[in-house]
Amino acid sequence: MTEEFEALMDRRWIRKSEDRDLYFRIRDQLPEIRKFATEKMGCQIIETPSLVKMEKIPAQPESFMGIREFTAPEDYAYLCVLLMFLEDREAGEQFILSQVTEYFAGNMPGGAPDWTIYTNRRRLIRVLRYAEAQGMLIVTDGNEDSFMEGREAEVLYENTGASRFFMRSFSTDIHEYTSPKDFEGSRWLDVNEDRGIARRQRVYNRLLFLPGMYKADGSEEDFEYLKNKGHFMTEELEKLFDCRIHIHKGSAYFLAGNDCRMGETLPEGNVMSDMILLICAEIRKQVESGAFPVGADEMILVDRTVFEALLRDVRNRYGSHFTKTYREMPEGEWIRTVTAEMELWTLVREIPESHMVRIAPAAGKLAGRYPESGEALPETGKKRRRKRGV
């Protein structure tokens, strides 16, 4: 069931109309897949005549799990209103762009959007294109560019019906929720989160969905579970996937092999990966020299200016190998860009209130250098991976 399980992990859903063969292969394997997903990961399987979906609700939310195409919180508000609009329409029903804008005018919290403002038009089209990419609607005629440019335009869409399964289903009333923490805790209502099923699901969930599982970011009990059950987990996961499970004193990792097809991986074949590997190699040198003391939880805390100096040094030494975009990027922007990407991989975390940067032990699992002239570096075949919230 490996290929089918990986497909459910890697994609938001499998729609029969898009991949009929895979849809039926997954349906055939569902009993075994559902058993592992629900018992070990706490992920429910949704099965309908048109799609199959694994609800991948993270035990520990991270910023990289957001929608990468969105640039502001308002984008999410627009998406929610669009989902409301689609909820009222049957699968296969067609509608036009002006119906969408009229619905937004009457249902957008805070009042109707001003469509004469370019930002609002662009935001709506961004959300519509995201919905199309996810398979929630189909453009059957027309082009959205004219609307985005402020000209009169109509676009004909078709509702696929998949949007009804986009949002998570809740078994309780969420109207009283006041913070994200309320949603995080809702999955284990009436269950002791530090014992039995909940702990097992939380550990498997964090290990499979996060680039690195850190003792400092969770409960001591989670790592006690790894200590007691780690050998069994390793054997089970390495048999199911092309991977290696590494468990250390304060961290644990799912390292994907070349044949693993889940999520995004680091390194990838791009310059950003190269830069991150070079930075991680320099961090390791600083640890080995004693310049970066490692805490009992395997974390490193350094002043932000020290961390930025390390990044600056890496750029000065290796910048000639970077692409033109990164070579010509202003230094401050380059530092922000690289730091942001490292945060998305949970390699570092800025702590603004103390002007510090926390470096995670995962930075010690990765390192890279440019080969000398004529030198061929070996391929390790194992990559750290992250699963986005789809």
Secondary structure as UniProt FT lines:
FT   HELIX           2..10
FT   STRAND          14..15
FT   TURN            16..18
FT   HELIX           20..36
FT   HELIX           37..41
FT   STRAND          45..47
FT   STRAND          51..54
FT   HELIX           63..65
FT   TURN            68..69
FT   HELIX           73..87
FT   TURN            91..92
FT   STRAND          94..96
FT   HELIX           97..107
FT   TURN            109..110
FT   TURN            115..116
FT   HELIX           118..133
FT   TURN            134..135
FT   STRAND          137..141
FT   HELIX           145..148
FT   TURN            149..150
FT   STRAND          156..159
FT   HELIX           162..165
FT   TURN            175..176
FT   HELIX           180..185
FT   HELIX           186..188
FT   TURN            189..190
FT   TURN            193..194
FT   HELIX           196..209
FT   STRAND          213..214
FT   HELIX           215..217
FT   HELIX           220..240
FT   STRAND          243..247
FT   STRAND          251..257
FT   TURN            258..259
FT   STRAND          264..266
FT   HELIX           271..289
FT   TURN            296..297
FT   STRAND          300..303
FT   HELIX           304..318
FT   HELIX           319..321
FT   HELIX           324..328
FT   HELIX           331..344
FT   TURN            345..346
FT   STRAND          348..351
FT   HELIX           352..354
FT   STRAND          356..359
FT   HELIX           361..364
FT   TURN            373..374
FT   STRAND          382..386
//
